[in-house]
Amino acid sequence: MSFDFFLPCPRGLEAPLAAELAEIATQHLNGAPFTAGAQVPGGVHFRGGWAAGMAANLHSRLASRVLLKIAHRPYRNEQDIYALAVEQRWEQWFSAHETLRVDVTAIKSPLRSLEFTTLRVKDAICDRLREKSGARPSIDTAMPDVRVFAFLTATDCTLYLDTSGDPLFKRGWRLDKGAAPLRENLAAGILRLTGWQAGTPLYDPMCGSGTFLAEAAQVALNIAPGVERRFGFEKLKQFDSRTWQTLKGAALEAKNAARGSRGTDLQIFGSDISGDMLEKARANFERAGLPTIPLKQLDARDMTPPASGAGILVANPPYGERIEVRGRNARGELREGRGNRENRDDEGFRRIQEEAPDSEFFQSLGNALKQRFAGWHAFILTSDRKLPGQLRLRESTKTPLFNGALECRLFRFDLIAGSVRQRPQGDASAAG
């Protein structure tokens, strides 16, 4: 039996996610049904069997969730949405003994209150289960057993059943985070966009708690991102435990096979000016089951290539704000703590402070890139579109991405010693 799934992802990663899903089907589904669907802003559709949904949860590094489509119909008011929800056979998927949460999102919906719409969907599900079983499920907004999503456009309502549980960017290993954590699936998507391949030197000179490095190491070692966590589909009646044990068993074998690897063999390197952040990174790597990744306490302006060959440099510096760092840098200057660059919760991300960029820092950083990293490709994520001017480098491409709600650009710089690379004439990717 095949189902329709929708995988939301950070905006800007739709094409890489579609390519990743095709790879998952080839590598892990052994001919099980899978049909690629449309890419839409913020996600990708696909059709497949129950095994495909489980494999996507286990192996997707870019998706935020795997949502199972339950129903779709036009609506005019909240009663239409209630009618659609109450008609669905929720009893096939879960019972009144599971706790429930309902979330509603909308684009250009004419309805006045999403809160009231959420209540109507919840009432419809509870009324349906009470009619069928004589009991209503309890509501738990913090740690529900089952989550139902309703998505509204101006004219249509789509109901989804969440098969993931916690968002997929919660890999289960990152407990220590910096003041401005980068979501794991966005970091993994950026690595895909850079074209980095395992065995090519990768360096993050502002690595913080190590998100880029951990994601890269898991790719290099073939460790499934979801191998150490639980999923929402395990609590559903349709859960196929035999197929799941086969999928997860193969993933655990791959992770166990990686235990003997040496971190120095991965060609993955990081540095940060904060010793505290490096300790958090090391703790995160240990929880993720990764080998020791070489890290140095270093001001990014004093960075040098960590490997003999050229590679990929990737960084997520402060977003157009005054740069503050902990501790004493290599020049002997005492600098203050970085402070909160942005604040985010599990489902949201917002910017709370905006200051003038540290021109001296970025100019020195640009000099270091030009003078010491000839042949490298540098990728820098920032919300500051003036960053190339601050670095005194000309970008080769700039890719729009969203870090939560924050619109960013991933700038690519192809580095030539002592010069500024000219943007190719008519480079369409430089627009925007």
Beta strands, then each sheet from edge to edge (+ up, - down):
strand 1: 3-8
strand 2: 34-40
strand 3: 43-48
strand 4: 67-74
strand 5: 100-106
strand 6: 146-152
strand 7: 156-162
strand 8: 202-204
strand 9: 268-272
strand 10: 295-297
strand 11: 312-315
strand 12: 343-344
strand 13: 349-350
strand 14: 377-382
strand 15: 397-403
strand 16: 406-414
sheet 1: 2+ 3- 1+ 4- 7+ 6- 5-
sheet 2: 10+ 9+ 8+ 11+ 14+ 16- 15+
sheet 3: 12+ 13-
end
